Structures are given as structure tokens and as C-alpha cells.
């Protein structure tokens, strides 16, 4: 039986196999034989010192440096060193206070609205003996329905002003918190770290936040969003007018 011709093992640094030659399979590379990079099987790395003449040593990429976590910027602090309240926390606190005021208003004034509505409905559905509708007298309609509605709205405005004053001034100045701020763990404090929140400061905040913003179109949006770009104390307009800041507290 004819044996295949044997080939001598090339010396270290000898020429690469000719055209058509193949690299020995992994695990069967003869000792002292350097496999050119283009013939190296997958997973086999050619050490630079064994690269044959005429073949550049493979360039091993440097190990990338370990990525360090980005440095977190410290939270903005008030003049007293307390962290300032975020826009989201203040917005949620305002929504809670607004929902509470809406519930109180409905409980107090819904019965009156229902009575006025029933009177109007009864007046507009009265019929004559022959079954036809009675045409309402304009003077009677004004005195029995329209005028009471106007008086009711005026009274509602006055009562709501009083309730808002008690809640956002008298109650706020006691501890710097309304119910919404207490739930969100916020507190209103004077901009001066040596000052004390008093009725004057709380009244100035209420004057801008609830009275002026209700009468001037668009002012409520400017007041609320002012915190997003105000530096360094992240104040709304009513905070600037009252010289107060809102901070995050533990309780």
C-alpha cells in the first residue's frame, strides 16, 4: 500500500505554507511551528514572538479602561442646608391640596346648587289647565333664579377666599406644611435661615399663588413652571414674592 509522502516540519520562523496549504487543526500544531495569522484557526492566537518573517506581528488591542459610574451631582440645597423640593413633589402636593379644596366645596355648596336647579326646572315645566307650558315671566325668572345664582356665586367666592386663607395662611404658618406638603414631606421655610415663617410671608404666598393667579390669565402656569429654571433656590413666583423656599424634610 502506497504511503503518503511526509513533509518535514518547518523550522521556527520559516516560510509559511505555500498556496493551497492549510493550517494544522487546533490541538495538532507541531511544536516550534508558528502559524501565520491568516491561517490561524478560530480561537488560536499567534504570539507576536512567533510571527514568521514577512508577516507583521498581530496587533492586540489594548484592554479598555474600566468604566466608572458617572458622578452624581449633589442635590440643590437651601440657604439653611436642606435639600430643595423637586418640581414633581411640589406638583403632587398642589394636586392633593386642590383635590381637598374641591371636595370641601362640593360638600358645602352642592345642596344649594341642587335646590336652585330644582326651582328652575319646576318653573320651566309648569303647565296650564289645558296642558300647555306656562311661559315664564322674565321678571319672575330673574328674581327667582338668575339673581339667586349670582348671589350664590358671589357668596361662594367669598367663602372660598376665607377657606383658602385659613388653610394656606393660618394653617401653613403653624408648621410650614399643608396636608399635601405633609404627605409629600415638604415644608415652606424662609429664605433667610435665621428667619421664621409668619403670617406675613404665608399671606404674600397666598396672594400671588391663589388670588393673583386666579385673576390674571396665564399667571398660574408661569408661577408653577418658574421653579424649573430658577437658580439657585428653585423658587416659584409666589416664593420670590414671599421670600420663601420649599424644602424636603424627613417628616
C-alpha positions as CSV (number, residue, x, y, z in Angstrom):
1,X,0.0,0.0,0.0
2,X,1.4,3.4,-1.0
3,X,2.1,5.7,2.0
4,X,1.5,9.5,1.6
5,X,4.7,11.5,1.4
6,X,5.7,13.0,4.7
7,X,6.7,16.7,4.9
8,X,9.4,17.9,7.2
9,X,8.4,20.2,10.0
10,X,9.4,23.8,9.0
11,X,11.9,25.4,11.3
12,X,10.9,28.2,13.7
13,X,10.5,31.4,11.7
14,X,10.5,29.5,8.4
15,X,8.3,30.5,5.5
16,X,4.6,30.0,5.6
17,X,2.9,27.1,3.7
18,X,2.5,27.7,0.0
19,X,-0.6,28.5,-1.8
20,X,-3.3,26.0,-1.1
21,X,-1.7,24.9,2.2
22,X,-3.8,24.7,5.3
23,X,-3.1,25.3,8.9
24,X,-2.9,22.4,11.2
25,X,-6.1,21.9,13.2
26,X,-6.3,23.1,16.8
27,X,-4.6,20.8,19.2
28,X,-2.3,19.3,16.5
29,X,0.1,22.2,15.9
30,X,3.7,20.9,15.8
31,X,6.0,22.3,18.4
32,X,8.2,25.1,17.1
33,X,5.9,25.8,14.1
34,X,4.5,29.4,14.0
35,X,1.1,29.6,12.3
36,X,0.7,32.8,10.3
37,X,-2.3,34.9,11.4
38,X,-4.3,34.3,8.2
39,X,-4.0,30.6,8.8
40,X,-4.6,30.6,12.5
41,X,-7.8,28.5,13.3
42,X,-10.6,30.1,15.3
43,X,-9.7,30.6,18.9
44,X,-5.9,30.2,18.2
45,X,-3.8,33.3,19.0
46,X,-0.4,33.7,17.3
47,X,2.1,35.1,19.8
48,X,4.0,38.1,18.4
49,X,7.4,36.5,19.1
50,X,6.5,33.5,16.9
51,X,5.3,35.5,13.9
52,X,7.3,34.4,10.9
53,X,9.4,36.8,8.8
54,X,7.4,38.8,6.3
55,X,4.3,38.7,8.5
56,X,3.6,41.6,10.8
57,X,3.0,40.7,14.3
58,X,-0.7,40.8,15.1
59,X,-1.8,44.0,16.9
60,X,-3.5,43.2,20.1
61,X,-6.0,45.9,21.1
62,X,-5.3,47.5,24.5
63,X,-7.7,46.5,27.2
64,X,-10.3,49.2,27.5
65,X,-10.2,51.0,30.8
66,X,-12.9,50.1,33.3
67,X,-15.9,52.4,33.1
68,X,-16.5,54.3,36.2
69,X,-20.1,55.2,37.1
70,X,-21.0,58.8,36.4
71,X,-20.6,61.1,39.3
72,X,-23.9,62.1,40.7
73,X,-24.4,65.9,41.2
74,X,-25.2,66.8,44.7
75,X,-28.8,68.0,45.4
76,X,-29.5,71.7,45.4
77,X,-29.6,73.0,49.0
78,X,-31.5,75.8,50.6
79,X,-29.6,78.6,52.5
80,X,-30.1,76.5,55.7
81,X,-28.6,73.4,54.1
82,X,-31.8,71.5,53.5
83,X,-32.5,69.8,50.1
84,X,-34.8,71.8,47.9
85,X,-38.1,70.2,46.8
86,X,-38.3,68.8,43.3
87,X,-40.9,70.0,40.7
88,X,-42.7,66.6,40.8
89,X,-43.1,66.6,44.6
90,X,-44.4,70.2,44.6
91,X,-46.8,69.4,41.8
92,X,-48.2,66.3,43.7
93,X,-48.6,68.3,46.9
94,X,-50.5,71.0,45.0
95,X,-52.8,68.4,43.4
96,X,-53.6,66.9,46.8
97,X,-54.5,70.4,48.2
98,X,-56.6,71.2,45.2
99,X,-58.5,67.9,45.4
100,X,-59.1,68.5,49.1
101,X,-60.5,72.0,48.4
102,X,-62.7,70.6,45.6
103,X,-64.2,68.0,47.9
104,X,-64.9,70.6,50.6
105,X,-66.6,72.9,48.1
106,X,-68.8,70.2,46.7
107,X,-69.9,69.1,50.2
108,X,-70.8,72.7,51.2
109,X,-72.4,74.0,48.0
110,X,-73.8,71.1,46.2
111,X,-77.1,71.1,48.2
112,X,-77.6,74.8,47.3
113,X,-77.0,74.2,43.6
114,X,-79.5,71.3,43.6
115,X,-82.2,73.4,45.2
116,X,-81.7,76.2,42.7
117,X,-81.7,73.7,39.8
118,X,-84.9,72.1,41.1
119,X,-86.6,75.5,41.3
120,X,-85.6,76.4,37.8
121,X,-86.8,73.0,36.5
122,X,-90.2,73.4,38.3
123,X,-90.6,76.9,36.9
124,X,-89.9,75.9,33.3
125,X,-92.1,72.8,33.4
126,X,-95.3,74.4,34.8
127,X,-98.4,73.8,32.6
128,X,-101.7,75.5,32.1
129,X,-105.0,73.6,32.7
130,X,-105.1,72.7,29.0
131,X,-101.7,71.1,29.2
132,X,-99.7,73.8,27.5
133,X,-96.5,75.0,29.1
134,X,-96.7,78.3,31.0
135,X,-94.4,80.9,29.5
136,X,-92.0,82.1,32.3
137,X,-92.3,85.7,33.2
138,X,-88.8,87.4,32.6
139,X,-89.1,89.4,35.8
140,X,-90.0,86.3,37.8
141,X,-87.3,84.3,36.2
142,X,-84.7,86.9,37.1
143,X,-85.8,87.3,40.7
144,X,-86.4,83.6,41.4
145,X,-83.5,82.0,39.6
146,X,-80.9,84.3,37.9
147,X,-80.4,86.7,40.8
148,X,-80.1,83.9,43.4
149,X,-77.4,82.3,41.1
150,X,-75.4,85.5,41.0
151,X,-75.7,85.9,44.8
152,X,-74.7,82.3,45.3
153,X,-71.6,82.6,43.1
154,X,-70.5,85.8,44.9
155,X,-71.0,84.1,48.2
156,X,-69.2,81.0,47.0
157,X,-66.2,83.2,46.0
158,X,-66.1,85.0,49.4
159,X,-66.4,81.7,51.4
160,X,-63.7,80.1,49.3
161,X,-61.4,83.0,49.8
162,X,-61.9,82.6,53.6
163,X,-61.3,78.9,53.5
164,X,-58.2,79.3,51.4
165,X,-56.9,81.9,53.8
166,X,-57.4,79.7,56.8
167,X,-55.8,76.7,55.1
168,X,-52.9,78.3,53.1
169,X,-52.0,81.1,55.6
170,X,-53.2,80.3,59.2
171,X,-52.6,76.6,58.9
172,X,-49.4,76.8,56.9
173,X,-47.7,79.2,59.2
174,X,-48.0,76.8,62.1
175,X,-45.5,74.3,60.7
176,X,-44.8,75.3,57.1
177,X,-47.0,72.4,55.8
178,X,-50.4,71.9,54.3
179,X,-51.9,68.4,54.1
180,X,-50.5,68.0,50.6
181,X,-47.0,69.1,51.7
182,X,-47.1,66.9,54.8
183,X,-47.9,63.8,52.6
184,X,-45.1,64.7,50.2
185,X,-42.7,65.6,53.1
186,X,-42.2,69.2,52.1
187,X,-42.0,72.3,54.2
188,X,-42.1,76.0,53.4
189,X,-39.3,77.9,55.2
190,X,-38.0,81.5,55.0
191,X,-35.2,82.2,52.5
192,X,-33.3,83.7,55.5
193,X,-32.1,80.7,57.5
194,X,-32.4,82.8,60.7
195,X,-36.0,83.8,59.9
196,X,-39.3,82.3,61.0
197,X,-42.3,81.7,58.8
198,X,-45.0,84.1,59.9
199,X,-48.5,85.3,58.7
200,X,-47.0,88.0,56.5
201,X,-44.9,85.5,54.5
202,X,-47.7,83.0,54.2
203,X,-50.1,85.7,53.2
204,X,-47.9,87.0,50.5
205,X,-47.5,83.5,49.1
206,X,-51.3,83.0,49.1
207,X,-51.9,86.4,47.5
208,X,-49.8,85.5,44.4
209,X,-50.4,81.8,44.2
210,X,-54.2,81.7,44.6
211,X,-55.6,85.3,44.2
212,X,-53.5,86.9,41.5
213,X,-53.1,83.6,39.5
214,X,-56.9,83.3,39.5
215,X,-57.5,86.8,38.2
216,X,-54.6,87.1,35.6
217,X,-54.8,84.7,32.7
218,X,-51.6,82.6,32.3
219,X,-50.0,83.7,35.5
220,X,-50.7,80.3,37.2
221,X,-48.7,78.5,34.5
222,X,-45.8,81.0,34.8
223,X,-45.9,80.7,38.6
224,X,-45.8,76.9,38.7
225,X,-43.2,76.4,36.0
226,X,-40.9,79.1,37.2
227,X,-39.2,76.6,39.5
228,X,-37.8,74.7,36.6
229,X,-35.3,77.4,35.5
230,X,-35.0,79.4,38.7
231,X,-31.5,79.3,40.2
232,X,-30.2,78.7,42.8
233,X,-33.2,78.3,45.1
234,X,-35.8,76.7,42.6
235,X,-38.5,79.2,43.6
236,X,-41.9,79.8,42.1
237,X,-43.1,83.4,41.7
238,X,-45.1,83.3,44.9
239,X,-41.9,82.1,46.7
240,X,-39.9,85.0,45.4
241,X,-42.7,87.4,46.4
242,X,-42.8,86.0,49.9
243,X,-39.0,85.3,50.2
244,X,-39.6,81.6,51.0
245,X,-38.3,78.3,49.7
246,X,-39.8,74.8,49.8
247,X,-37.5,72.0,51.1
248,X,-37.6,68.3,51.5
249,X,-37.8,67.0,55.1
250,X,-37.9,63.7,56.8
251,X,-41.5,64.1,58.1
